Amino acid sequence: MSLIDAVLPLAARPTPGSAVVAAVNVDGTVDITVSGASLTASCLETYTDRLVGDVVFVVPVRGGYVVVSRFTTS
């Protein structure tokens, strides 16, 4: 593990990947968990029927994340 990885959590250095939805907010955002850290993310309109527990694909935008879509379960 590099020093930067030990000092900064992965959520502070966003990269594309997966996250888990921890809460669905009334303003259309979701709270996600990424590498043990929780944060709020915006969602593309194509990610509908948002549910707690969804495993979603996220991309970094301006130091945070945007949820693109839910991974399928099949």
C-alpha atoms as a printed R data frame, in Angstrom:
   type eleno elety resid chain resno       x       y       z
1  ATOM     1    CA   MET     A     1   0.000   0.000   0.000
2  ATOM     2    CA   SER     A     2   1.343   3.412  -0.919
3  ATOM     3    CA   LEU     A     3   1.540   6.223   1.605
4  ATOM     4    CA   ILE     A     4  -1.179   8.186  -0.205
5  ATOM     5    CA   ASP     A     5  -3.498   5.163  -0.003
6  ATOM     6    CA   ALA     A     6  -2.866   4.907   3.725
7  ATOM     7    CA   VAL     A     7  -3.491   8.616   4.333
8  ATOM     8    CA   LEU     A     8  -6.472   9.304   2.054
9  ATOM     9    CA   PRO     A     9  -9.518   7.054   1.797
10 ATOM    10    CA   LEU     A    10 -10.467   5.938  -1.715
11 ATOM    11    CA   ALA     A    11 -13.662   8.033  -1.571
12 ATOM    12    CA   ALA     A    12 -11.486  11.165  -1.398
13 ATOM    13    CA   ARG     A    13  -9.872  10.170  -4.710
14 ATOM    14    CA   PRO     A    14 -12.857   9.123  -6.849
15 ATOM    15    CA   THR     A    15 -12.405   6.605  -9.649
16 ATOM    16    CA   PRO     A    16 -15.025   4.829 -11.765
17 ATOM    17    CA   GLY     A    17 -16.423   1.704 -10.174
18 ATOM    18    CA   SER     A    18 -19.174   0.320  -8.032
19 ATOM    19    CA   ALA     A    19 -20.870   1.552  -4.890
20 ATOM    20    CA   VAL     A    20 -23.792   0.472  -2.719
21 ATOM    21    CA   VAL     A    21 -26.833   2.690  -2.139
22 ATOM    22    CA   ALA     A    22 -27.278   3.308   1.597
23 ATOM    23    CA   ALA     A    23 -30.208   5.762   1.376
24 ATOM    24    CA   VAL     A    24 -32.516   7.259  -1.223
25 ATOM    25    CA   ASN     A    25 -33.096  10.983  -0.639
26 ATOM    26    CA   VAL     A    26 -36.234  12.982  -1.493
27 ATOM    27    CA   ASP     A    27 -34.203  15.420  -3.635
28 ATOM    28    CA   GLY     A    28 -33.279  12.668  -6.127
29 ATOM    29    CA   THR     A    29 -29.791  12.017  -4.764
30 ATOM    30    CA   VAL     A    30 -28.645   8.848  -3.065
31 ATOM    31    CA   ASP     A    31 -26.235   8.222  -0.236
32 ATOM    32    CA   ILE     A    32 -23.643   5.688  -1.361
33 ATOM    33    CA   THR     A    33 -20.923   3.700   0.341
34 ATOM    34    CA   VAL     A    34 -17.557   3.565  -1.432
35 ATOM    35    CA   SER     A    35 -14.644   1.760   0.196
36 ATOM    36    CA   GLY     A    36 -16.259   2.156   3.612
37 ATOM    37    CA   ALA     A    37 -16.893   5.898   3.235
38 ATOM    38    CA   SER     A    38 -20.414   7.367   2.902
39 ATOM    39    CA   LEU     A    39 -21.259  10.301   0.665
40 ATOM    40    CA   THR     A    40 -24.131  11.761  -1.316
41 ATOM    41    CA   ALA     A    41 -24.205  11.333  -5.089
42 ATOM    42    CA   SER     A    42 -26.319  12.723  -7.898
43 ATOM    43    CA   CYS     A    43 -27.974  10.295 -10.308
44 ATOM    44    CA   LEU     A    44 -28.564  10.219 -14.039
45 ATOM    45    CA   GLU     A    45 -32.252  10.192 -14.949
46 ATOM    46    CA   THR     A    46 -31.821   6.691 -16.372
47 ATOM    47    CA   TYR     A    47 -31.253   5.297 -12.864
48 ATOM    48    CA   THR     A    48 -34.881   4.876 -11.831
49 ATOM    49    CA   ASP     A    49 -36.588   2.866  -9.094
50 ATOM    50    CA   ARG     A    50 -33.713   3.609  -6.714
51 ATOM    51    CA   LEU     A    51 -33.526   1.223  -3.771
52 ATOM    52    CA   VAL     A    52 -31.350   0.878  -0.693
53 ATOM    53    CA   GLY     A    53 -28.913  -1.957  -1.324
54 ATOM    54    CA   ASP     A    54 -28.610  -1.381  -5.071
55 ATOM    55    CA   VAL     A    55 -25.114  -1.990  -6.398
56 ATOM    56    CA   VAL     A    56 -24.529   0.884  -8.806
57 ATOM    57    CA   PHE     A    57 -21.922   2.020 -11.328
58 ATOM    58    CA   VAL     A    58 -20.491   5.430 -10.438
59 ATOM    59    CA   VAL     A    59 -18.183   7.858 -12.231
60 ATOM    60    CA   PRO     A    60 -16.174  10.674 -10.677
61 ATOM    61    CA   VAL     A    61 -17.366  14.236 -11.271
62 ATOM    62    CA   ARG     A    62 -15.846  17.295  -9.560
63 ATOM    63    CA   GLY     A    63 -14.429  15.382  -6.626
64 ATOM    64    CA   GLY     A    64 -17.604  13.384  -6.007
65 ATOM    65    CA   TYR     A    65 -19.619  10.752  -7.819
66 ATOM    66    CA   VAL     A    66 -22.566  10.500 -10.204
67 ATOM    67    CA   VAL     A    67 -24.566   7.262 -10.294
68 ATOM    68    CA   VAL     A    68 -24.946   6.054 -13.867
69 ATOM    69    CA   SER     A    69 -27.016   2.912 -13.403
70 ATOM    70    CA   ARG     A    70 -27.737  -0.142 -11.287
71 ATOM    71    CA   PHE     A    71 -25.843  -3.360 -11.973
72 ATOM    72    CA   THR     A    72 -28.162  -6.172 -12.988
73 ATOM    73    CA   THR     A    73 -28.632  -9.111 -10.678
74 ATOM    74    CA   SER     A    74 -28.804 -11.706 -13.446
